[in-house]
Amino acid sequence: MELYKLSFGVIGVLRSNLAEVIVDEGVNIDMEMVNEIHKCLLSIFTHSFSLLINKKNSYSTQLDALIKFGTLKAINKIAVFAPNKMVKLSADFAADIPSSAVLNIQVFTNRDDALAWLT
């Protein structure tokens, strides 16, 4: 697996059209970080792609950053791996914000189920 180090986490390429985003513990995602993710993803993929957001670490996302994340048109689907009930509640909330509503987002408590849905 190819790995791309971000200033606050890592993006792993799982397939030619699928990446996994893992944010470091304790990070507060802001607009600058979303721009960094978008820039990295667009440098990796020349076509549309899907994402697995792995929330195994505890981190937060500012609302404006969450809204901006959903504006990247190259994203086909997003699966969020939420390993426990509290993380799942948070991920479900994020998936319901208006900019996310146009995206095809599903939240899973099992990583393998998330990957199966993406492929």
C-alpha positions as CSV (number, residue, x, y, z in Angstrom):
1,M,0.0,0.0,0.0
2,E,1.2,3.4,-1.0
3,L,1.2,5.9,1.9
4,Y,1.1,9.7,1.8
5,K,2.0,11.5,5.0
6,L,-0.1,14.6,5.8
7,S,0.9,17.1,8.5
8,F,-1.9,15.6,10.7
9,G,-2.3,12.0,9.5
10,V,-1.9,9.7,6.5
11,I,-3.6,8.7,3.3
12,G,-3.2,5.1,2.1
13,V,-4.0,4.1,-1.4
14,L,-5.9,0.8,-1.1
15,R,-6.8,0.5,-4.9
16,S,-6.5,2.5,-8.0
17,N,-9.8,4.3,-7.1
18,L,-9.8,3.9,-3.3
19,A,-8.0,5.7,-0.5
20,E,-8.1,5.5,3.3
21,V,-7.7,8.6,5.4
22,I,-6.5,8.2,9.0
23,V,-6.2,11.3,11.1
24,D,-3.8,11.4,14.1
25,E,-5.1,11.3,17.7
26,G,-6.3,14.7,19.1
27,V,-6.2,16.7,15.9
28,N,-8.8,19.5,15.2
29,I,-9.4,19.5,11.5
30,D,-9.6,23.0,10.0
31,M,-10.0,24.5,6.5
32,E,-6.2,24.4,5.9
33,M,-6.1,20.7,6.6
34,V,-9.0,20.0,4.3
35,N,-7.2,21.9,1.6
36,E,-4.1,19.7,2.3
37,I,-6.3,16.5,2.0
38,H,-7.9,17.7,-1.2
39,K,-4.5,18.6,-2.8
40,C,-3.0,15.3,-1.8
41,L,-6.0,13.3,-3.1
42,L,-6.0,15.2,-6.4
43,S,-2.3,14.5,-6.8
44,I,-2.9,10.8,-6.3
45,F,-6.0,10.3,-8.4
46,T,-6.5,11.6,-12.0
47,H,-10.1,10.3,-12.0
48,S,-12.9,9.9,-9.6
49,F,-12.3,7.8,-6.4
50,S,-13.9,6.7,-3.2
51,L,-12.7,7.2,0.4
52,L,-12.6,5.2,3.6
53,I,-12.5,7.6,6.5
54,N,-11.0,5.5,9.4
55,K,-12.0,7.1,12.7
56,K,-10.0,4.7,14.9
57,N,-8.3,7.8,16.5
58,S,-10.2,10.5,18.4
59,Y,-10.2,13.8,16.6
60,S,-12.6,16.7,15.8
61,T,-13.5,18.6,12.7
62,Q,-14.5,22.3,12.6
63,L,-17.9,22.8,10.9
64,D,-16.6,24.9,8.1
65,A,-14.0,22.3,7.3
66,L,-16.6,19.5,7.4
67,I,-18.7,21.5,4.9
68,K,-15.7,22.1,2.6
69,F,-14.6,18.5,2.7
70,G,-17.9,17.5,1.0
71,T,-17.3,19.9,-2.0
72,L,-14.6,17.8,-3.7
73,K,-16.4,16.7,-6.9
74,A,-14.0,13.8,-7.7
75,I,-15.3,11.8,-4.7
76,N,-17.7,8.9,-5.6
77,K,-18.5,7.5,-2.2
78,I,-17.4,7.8,1.3
79,A,-17.5,5.1,3.9
80,V,-16.8,6.0,7.5
81,F,-15.4,3.4,9.8
82,A,-16.7,4.3,13.3
83,P,-15.4,1.6,15.7
84,N,-17.7,2.5,18.6
85,K,-21.1,4.0,19.4
86,M,-20.0,7.5,20.3
87,V,-17.9,7.8,17.1
88,K,-20.8,6.4,15.1
89,L,-23.1,9.1,16.5
90,S,-20.7,11.8,15.6
91,A,-20.1,10.4,12.1
92,D,-23.9,10.0,11.5
93,F,-24.3,13.7,12.4
94,A,-21.4,14.8,10.1
95,A,-22.9,12.7,7.2
96,D,-26.2,14.7,7.6
97,I,-24.8,18.2,7.1
98,P,-26.0,19.9,3.9
99,S,-22.8,19.7,1.9
100,S,-22.5,16.0,2.8
101,A,-26.0,15.3,1.7
102,V,-25.1,15.4,-2.0
103,L,-22.4,12.8,-1.3
104,N,-23.0,9.1,-1.1
105,I,-21.9,8.5,2.6
106,Q,-22.5,5.5,4.8
107,V,-21.2,4.9,8.3
108,F,-20.1,1.4,9.4
109,T,-19.0,-0.1,12.7
110,N,-17.0,-2.8,10.9
111,R,-14.1,-1.8,8.6
112,D,-14.6,-4.9,6.3
113,D,-18.2,-4.0,5.8
114,A,-17.2,-0.4,4.9
115,L,-14.7,-1.7,2.3
116,A,-17.2,-4.2,0.9
117,W,-19.7,-1.3,0.4
118,L,-17.0,0.8,-1.4
119,T,-16.1,-2.0,-3.8
